Amino acid sequence: MDAANPQDPASHVDDTAYAQLWALLRETRAHGPGPSPAHDAVTRLLFEEARLLDERLYDEWLSVFAPQCMYWVPRESEPGDPRIETGIYLDDRRRLNDRVAMIRGGYLHAQTPPSRTRRMLTNVEQWPAPDGRVRARANVVIWEYRKGHTRAYPGWQAYEIVTDPRGALLLSSKIVSLLDSDAPQGNYAFIL
């Protein structure tokens, strides 16, 4: 399966993938910054991923994710295991492809007209994981403007980054932990 082709089918997400996602959340909340062999490249990847979303370049955005990826927006401020708790989003590659297809195809009426967004990432920290992957964390504010209203979505994001066979860095997991995740939420028709 080619990581550069987001249209390739994704395999089934199993218990191990959910356990790894939950472990990533726990680790990034407890871990401090440490040396990372690819600090500049990792930071560039995180900034690129944010820019691609803001510019609504969804095919390019999908290409920064590994074929086996998870994207989680927990519903609780102290989230638990994603296998037994509901979330705002809990997407694998197939669901990310579906979400992008709905936006691109005009089937997501809540995005007519589309939201304009800007993401601000700060305090990027990263460290190597024992398995050769890189883990990172950053504070984020996502600004959304739509139909005359501006809203801010502050929080933090956690990432797990892998290297593909060509040497490119890809996101294998992303967690968006919103500051007000446990408050009543509106309809997130845009991608957080």
Backbone bond lengths (Angstrom), bond angles and torsions (degrees), N, CA, C in turn:
res aa  C-N    CA-C-N  psi(-1)  N-CA   C-N-CA  omega(-1)  CA-C   N-CA-C  phi
1 M - - - 1.444 - - 1.524 108.14 -
2 D 1.328 117.90 131.63 1.453 123.67 -177.85 1.515 110.14 -89.00
3 A 1.346 117.92 120.92 1.467 122.23 -179.45 1.518 111.41 -63.54
4 A 1.334 117.72 -23.59 1.457 120.27 -179.19 1.519 112.22 -79.79
5 N 1.325 118.12 -11.50 1.461 121.00 -179.63 1.519 109.23 -107.87
6 P 1.350 118.03 97.54 1.463 120.26 -176.68 1.520 113.86 -71.22
7 Q 1.327 117.58 -5.45 1.465 119.80 -179.87 1.527 112.35 -84.71
8 D 1.348 116.78 -9.00 1.456 119.53 177.71 1.516 109.93 -63.10
9 P 1.327 117.25 143.42 1.464 118.61 179.75 1.519 111.83 -67.25
10 A 1.307 115.93 145.42 1.460 121.31 177.63 1.521 109.21 -96.26
11 S 1.304 115.63 148.78 1.457 118.60 178.28 1.518 110.13 -80.99
12 H 1.297 115.98 169.91 1.461 123.03 -177.54 1.527 110.93 -64.39
13 V 1.318 115.39 137.64 1.468 120.71 175.71 1.518 107.15 -83.72
14 D 1.326 115.63 124.54 1.457 119.65 -177.24 1.518 111.65 -108.26
15 D 1.305 116.71 -179.00 1.457 123.45 -178.92 1.525 112.00 -56.48
16 T 1.320 117.07 -36.48 1.456 121.26 -179.84 1.521 110.87 -62.52
17 A 1.338 117.90 -42.04 1.469 121.30 179.85 1.522 110.71 -63.13
18 Y 1.331 117.44 -42.19 1.462 120.11 178.38 1.533 110.86 -65.97
19 A 1.320 116.77 -40.71 1.467 120.25 179.02 1.527 110.57 -63.29
20 Q 1.338 117.70 -39.76 1.458 121.26 178.31 1.524 111.06 -65.72
21 L 1.323 117.05 -38.57 1.465 121.29 179.14 1.526 110.47 -63.33
22 W 1.313 116.34 -45.35 1.462 120.67 179.50 1.528 110.92 -66.14
23 A 1.328 116.87 -38.60 1.465 121.05 177.36 1.527 110.83 -63.95
24 L 1.337 117.49 -38.34 1.458 121.26 177.67 1.525 110.12 -61.34
25 L 1.321 117.52 -44.16 1.463 120.25 179.43 1.523 110.62 -61.10
26 R 1.320 116.71 -47.26 1.470 119.93 -178.38 1.525 110.80 -63.84
27 E 1.324 116.91 -42.03 1.459 119.99 -178.36 1.521 111.75 -66.29
28 T 1.320 118.00 -43.64 1.466 119.73 -177.04 1.517 111.93 -69.40
29 R 1.315 118.28 -23.19 1.458 120.27 176.47 1.524 111.03 -78.27
30 A 1.313 117.88 -24.66 1.460 121.23 -174.79 1.531 113.20 -104.83
31 H 1.317 117.71 -17.73 1.463 121.18 -171.49 1.516 111.05 -91.21
32 G 1.310 115.61 139.96 1.454 121.34 173.15 1.514 110.13 -92.92
33 P 1.316 117.15 170.98 1.463 119.10 -179.42 1.520 110.90 -67.09
34 G 1.292 114.61 151.77 1.453 120.77 178.08 1.510 108.66 -148.77
35 P 1.301 117.10 177.69 1.457 119.02 -178.86 1.527 110.69 -69.96
36 S 1.298 115.00 139.27 1.460 120.85 175.57 1.512 107.12 -128.87
37 P 1.329 117.39 131.72 1.457 119.48 -176.43 1.530 113.04 -66.38
38 A 1.322 117.86 -18.25 1.461 120.41 -175.36 1.526 110.72 -123.88
39 H 1.332 117.57 41.32 1.465 121.63 -172.56 1.523 112.68 -52.09
40 D 1.327 118.31 -52.69 1.465 120.80 -177.31 1.522 111.68 -64.78
41 A 1.315 117.20 -41.38 1.466 120.43 -178.90 1.528 111.06 -66.47
42 V 1.320 117.41 -39.25 1.464 120.97 178.68 1.527 110.14 -65.86
43 T 1.319 116.97 -45.77 1.468 120.65 179.00 1.524 110.60 -60.56
44 R 1.333 117.23 -43.05 1.476 120.30 177.23 1.524 111.02 -60.27
45 L 1.333 117.56 -41.08 1.466 120.93 179.15 1.530 110.74 -61.22
46 L 1.329 117.62 -44.71 1.462 120.51 -179.32 1.526 111.04 -64.74
47 F 1.326 117.43 -41.83 1.459 120.70 177.66 1.535 111.21 -66.62
48 E 1.339 116.63 -39.20 1.467 120.09 178.18 1.527 110.78 -63.29
49 E 1.324 117.16 -43.93 1.471 120.71 -179.80 1.528 110.33 -59.88
50 A 1.338 117.33 -42.11 1.468 121.29 178.34 1.527 110.96 -64.41
51 R 1.335 117.11 -44.57 1.463 120.84 -179.73 1.522 111.97 -63.11
52 L 1.321 117.38 -42.39 1.466 120.27 -179.66 1.525 111.41 -61.38
53 L 1.332 117.17 -39.94 1.463 119.60 175.79 1.526 110.87 -64.80
54 D 1.331 116.97 -45.79 1.461 120.31 -178.94 1.525 112.66 -62.09
55 E 1.316 116.78 -33.77 1.467 120.88 179.79 1.530 112.23 -88.17
56 R 1.324 116.51 1.45 1.470 123.02 -179.91 1.539 111.63 58.31
57 L 1.316 116.33 36.96 1.460 123.02 175.49 1.529 107.47 -94.47
58 Y 1.310 115.26 72.82 1.460 121.04 -168.08 1.521 114.36 -69.49
59 D 1.321 118.96 -35.84 1.472 118.97 177.38 1.525 110.54 -64.72
60 E 1.340 116.19 -43.04 1.459 120.07 177.04 1.522 110.53 -65.24
61 W 1.343 116.71 -37.47 1.470 120.80 177.75 1.528 110.57 -61.45
62 L 1.327 116.66 -45.03 1.470 119.21 178.30 1.526 111.60 -60.74
63 S 1.332 116.78 -31.13 1.470 119.79 -176.93 1.522 113.22 -70.47
64 V 1.349 119.55 -13.14 1.465 119.77 176.74 1.527 111.61 -87.68
65 F 1.341 117.06 -0.06 1.460 121.79 177.59 1.521 110.32 -102.06
66 A 1.318 115.77 143.07 1.464 121.90 175.45 1.533 108.87 -67.91
67 P 1.323 117.70 155.88 1.468 119.62 177.93 1.528 112.59 -57.64
68 Q 1.316 117.22 -36.16 1.465 122.70 175.74 1.520 106.71 -99.43
69 C 1.318 118.07 93.21 1.462 119.50 -176.10 1.525 110.45 -134.78
70 M 1.316 114.33 161.28 1.465 122.21 176.83 1.521 108.09 -133.84
71 Y 1.333 115.00 144.16 1.469 122.02 -179.47 1.520 106.09 -135.50
72 W 1.335 116.87 114.31 1.466 121.08 -170.87 1.519 110.35 -126.83
73 V 1.323 116.12 130.49 1.462 122.87 170.48 1.529 105.09 -120.11
74 P 1.341 117.63 98.25 1.462 120.54 -176.90 1.530 111.94 -64.73
75 R 1.304 115.33 155.36 1.466 122.55 -179.17 1.531 112.12 -93.11
76 E 1.303 117.92 -16.70 1.467 122.26 -176.29 1.522 110.70 -112.13
77 S 1.329 116.79 150.30 1.464 120.08 176.78 1.530 111.13 -70.74
78 E 1.311 116.73 -26.09 1.468 123.08 173.63 1.521 107.39 -119.41
79 P 1.336 117.36 74.29 1.467 119.94 -172.64 1.518 112.97 -66.23
80 G 1.303 113.52 151.73 1.454 121.64 175.07 1.512 110.15 -109.36
81 D 1.269 115.97 -164.34 1.446 124.33 -178.04 1.535 110.14 -56.51
82 P 1.341 118.65 122.87 1.467 120.75 -177.56 1.531 113.57 -66.15
83 R 1.324 117.18 -12.55 1.471 119.85 177.52 1.524 111.79 -74.54
84 I 1.355 117.09 -20.44 1.462 118.40 -175.35 1.530 113.33 -125.18
85 E 1.337 117.77 -1.35 1.463 121.13 177.85 1.524 109.59 -120.03
86 T 1.315 115.37 146.98 1.455 118.85 176.16 1.518 109.59 -77.36
87 G 1.301 115.91 159.25 1.451 121.58 177.92 1.517 110.16 -137.77
88 I 1.317 115.90 171.29 1.459 121.03 174.81 1.518 108.72 -70.82
89 Y 1.327 117.17 -46.71 1.471 124.15 170.01 1.521 106.85 -133.79
90 L 1.301 115.62 149.89 1.464 123.01 165.37 1.518 105.13 -151.99
91 D 1.330 115.39 92.14 1.462 121.66 -170.66 1.524 111.57 -115.67
92 D 1.323 114.27 143.23 1.452 121.07 167.61 1.534 106.58 -103.80
93 R 1.318 118.33 -173.25 1.479 121.56 -177.53 1.528 111.45 -58.40
94 R 1.315 116.99 -42.82 1.468 119.45 -178.88 1.515 110.76 -60.15
95 R 1.328 117.33 -44.34 1.460 120.94 -178.33 1.532 111.19 -70.03
96 L 1.326 117.97 -35.35 1.469 119.83 174.66 1.526 110.40 -62.44
97 N 1.342 116.62 -43.58 1.466 120.25 176.26 1.531 110.81 -59.40
98 D 1.348 117.15 -42.97 1.473 121.13 178.54 1.524 110.96 -61.72
99 R 1.326 116.66 -44.67 1.467 121.34 -178.30 1.531 110.52 -61.18
100 V 1.331 116.43 -45.32 1.458 120.82 178.36 1.529 110.71 -64.88
101 A 1.318 118.16 -41.62 1.468 121.01 179.58 1.529 111.29 -61.69
102 M 1.325 117.12 -38.58 1.466 119.92 178.58 1.525 110.96 -65.95
103 I 1.324 117.73 -41.88 1.463 120.85 179.00 1.526 109.92 -66.93
104 R 1.314 116.55 -49.21 1.461 121.52 -176.93 1.526 111.51 -64.85
105 G 1.319 117.15 -37.18 1.464 121.10 -175.94 1.513 114.91 -80.48
106 G 1.333 117.17 -5.03 1.457 119.52 179.74 1.521 113.52 80.40
107 Y 1.343 117.99 10.69 1.458 121.82 -178.86 1.523 112.82 -85.47
108 L 1.307 116.56 -5.92 1.457 121.14 -179.95 1.525 107.35 -100.53
109 H 1.331 115.82 86.08 1.455 121.16 -173.38 1.526 112.53 -62.27
110 A 1.326 117.44 -24.57 1.465 120.26 177.02 1.525 111.43 -68.15
111 Q 1.328 118.31 -6.93 1.451 122.32 176.79 1.528 111.82 -113.38
112 T 1.339 115.97 30.61 1.456 121.73 174.69 1.515 107.50 -120.60
113 P 1.306 119.65 102.61 1.462 129.21 -0.87 1.529 110.88 -74.30
114 P 1.334 115.97 160.94 1.465 118.77 -177.28 1.523 112.42 -72.05
115 S 1.326 115.02 150.91 1.464 121.16 173.44 1.517 109.24 -66.80
116 R 1.321 115.11 145.59 1.460 120.78 168.97 1.525 105.54 -105.04
117 T 1.311 117.09 130.57 1.462 120.58 -176.23 1.521 110.96 -129.35
118 R 1.325 114.14 156.63 1.454 123.17 169.71 1.512 107.66 -142.33
119 R 1.322 115.00 129.41 1.456 121.81 179.14 1.520 109.75 -106.17
120 M 1.306 115.03 138.05 1.462 120.88 177.15 1.521 107.60 -120.70
121 L 1.326 116.10 112.71 1.466 122.26 178.19 1.515 109.01 -101.07
122 T 1.335 116.15 133.57 1.459 121.28 177.08 1.520 109.28 -139.16
123 N 1.321 115.29 170.72 1.459 122.41 174.54 1.528 111.86 51.96
124 V 1.320 116.64 45.95 1.468 120.70 179.97 1.525 108.69 -70.29
125 E 1.327 115.49 123.57 1.465 123.05 176.26 1.529 107.08 -123.34
126 Q 1.304 116.71 146.85 1.460 120.19 179.25 1.521 110.45 -151.78
127 W 1.316 114.81 155.68 1.458 120.50 -179.36 1.521 108.79 -157.51
128 P 1.328 116.60 153.89 1.465 119.57 178.73 1.524 110.38 -77.43
129 A 1.314 115.78 143.34 1.458 121.96 173.75 1.529 108.11 -94.73
130 P 1.330 117.49 157.16 1.473 120.00 -178.65 1.535 113.54 -59.77
131 D 1.317 117.62 -25.49 1.466 120.60 -176.80 1.524 113.28 -86.97
132 G 1.340 117.97 8.93 1.455 121.03 178.93 1.523 113.70 92.27
133 R 1.305 116.82 -9.18 1.460 120.04 176.42 1.525 109.04 -79.66
134 V 1.308 115.80 170.60 1.462 121.49 175.48 1.518 107.45 -117.29
135 R 1.309 116.23 139.05 1.466 121.72 176.23 1.516 107.37 -112.94
136 A 1.314 116.26 145.96 1.462 120.29 -179.26 1.521 109.56 -145.14
137 R 1.313 113.84 160.77 1.457 121.74 178.87 1.524 107.13 -145.45
138 A 1.340 116.76 144.90 1.461 121.34 177.78 1.519 109.01 -150.43
139 N 1.315 116.19 147.68 1.460 120.22 169.64 1.520 107.33 -78.24
140 V 1.330 116.22 150.28 1.461 120.01 -178.06 1.526 110.10 -143.20
141 V 1.322 115.54 145.87 1.455 122.35 163.86 1.519 105.37 -128.42
142 I 1.320 115.81 123.30 1.461 121.46 176.50 1.522 106.76 -103.74
143 W 1.322 115.69 117.56 1.459 121.17 177.69 1.521 107.74 -96.97
144 E 1.333 116.44 131.40 1.467 121.33 177.87 1.523 108.70 -123.32
145 Y 1.332 115.57 134.03 1.465 121.71 172.67 1.520 107.58 -122.10
146 R 1.325 116.21 127.55 1.459 120.96 178.34 1.519 108.98 -157.67
147 K 1.323 115.45 131.02 1.466 123.11 176.35 1.524 112.59 51.31
148 G 1.337 116.69 45.24 1.446 121.12 175.11 1.514 116.16 81.91
149 H 1.320 117.86 4.43 1.464 121.28 -178.57 1.527 110.03 -122.06
150 T 1.332 115.36 138.61 1.466 121.89 175.99 1.516 108.20 -114.62
151 R 1.321 115.26 135.10 1.457 120.38 179.09 1.526 109.41 -135.81
152 A 1.313 116.34 145.50 1.462 121.86 178.19 1.521 109.55 -109.42
153 Y 1.321 115.89 140.07 1.460 123.39 177.33 1.531 107.75 -123.19
154 P 1.335 118.80 89.15 1.466 120.27 179.99 1.528 111.53 -85.13
155 G 1.305 115.03 156.23 1.460 120.80 177.03 1.517 110.35 170.83
156 W 1.317 115.42 -152.54 1.457 121.51 176.21 1.514 108.40 -140.82
157 Q 1.324 115.20 159.07 1.461 121.26 -178.82 1.517 109.10 -127.83
158 A 1.318 115.68 143.94 1.459 122.68 175.14 1.521 107.79 -118.31
159 Y 1.327 115.65 146.48 1.461 120.77 -176.79 1.523 109.66 -136.82
160 E 1.313 114.50 148.38 1.459 121.27 166.00 1.511 105.66 -121.42
161 I 1.328 116.04 128.89 1.459 121.90 -173.08 1.515 109.20 -119.67
162 V 1.329 115.17 134.13 1.462 121.67 178.55 1.526 108.73 -119.73
163 T 1.307 115.33 164.43 1.461 121.61 175.54 1.520 107.84 -109.25
164 D 1.336 116.65 127.23 1.458 119.35 179.43 1.532 109.73 -81.02
165 P 1.339 118.56 173.29 1.471 120.46 -176.66 1.535 114.03 -59.55
166 R 1.338 117.05 -23.25 1.471 120.17 178.84 1.524 112.20 -84.97
167 G 1.342 117.09 -6.15 1.455 121.36 -179.75 1.524 114.22 96.06
168 A 1.335 117.43 2.10 1.462 120.80 179.46 1.527 110.37 -79.89
169 L 1.324 116.32 144.01 1.462 121.17 175.34 1.525 109.30 -83.85
170 L 1.331 115.57 136.09 1.464 121.99 179.47 1.522 109.28 -134.77
171 L 1.317 116.58 150.30 1.461 121.43 174.84 1.525 109.19 -81.36
172 S 1.317 116.67 123.86 1.460 119.14 175.08 1.524 110.83 -99.77
173 S 1.329 117.30 -22.54 1.469 121.78 174.91 1.516 108.85 -148.64
174 K 1.323 114.83 144.77 1.455 121.28 173.43 1.519 107.44 -140.20
175 I 1.322 115.67 133.20 1.460 122.20 176.50 1.522 107.44 -122.48
176 V 1.317 116.91 128.40 1.460 122.20 175.24 1.523 106.29 -111.01
177 S 1.319 116.49 110.79 1.459 121.79 -179.27 1.525 108.07 -104.82
178 L 1.330 116.53 102.37 1.454 121.98 -178.37 1.519 110.71 -75.36
179 L 1.317 116.41 142.75 1.457 121.66 -179.61 1.524 111.41 -59.45
180 D 1.328 117.05 -37.56 1.471 121.60 -177.74 1.530 112.39 -108.14
181 S 1.321 116.62 32.17 1.472 120.79 -174.65 1.520 113.68 -58.32
182 D 1.342 117.72 -27.73 1.460 119.93 -177.96 1.529 112.56 -92.07
183 A 1.333 117.80 3.03 1.469 121.91 174.53 1.528 108.87 -88.22
184 P 1.323 118.58 164.50 1.468 119.65 176.06 1.527 109.50 -57.25
185 Q 1.312 116.30 132.75 1.454 122.36 -176.55 1.529 110.28 -111.96
186 G 1.310 114.88 148.75 1.454 120.73 173.92 1.515 109.75 -83.95
187 N 1.318 116.09 -165.27 1.445 122.11 179.76 1.536 108.68 -89.46
188 Y 1.305 116.76 114.73 1.452 120.87 177.65 1.524 107.96 -86.29
189 A 1.312 115.73 86.53 1.464 119.68 -179.90 1.525 111.12 -81.10
190 F 1.331 116.95 -21.98 1.467 119.67 175.00 1.524 107.45 -92.99
191 I 1.321 116.48 166.20 1.463 120.70 -179.23 1.523 108.39 -85.30
192 L 1.321 115.89 123.05 1.472 120.34 180.00 1.516 111.13 -67.45
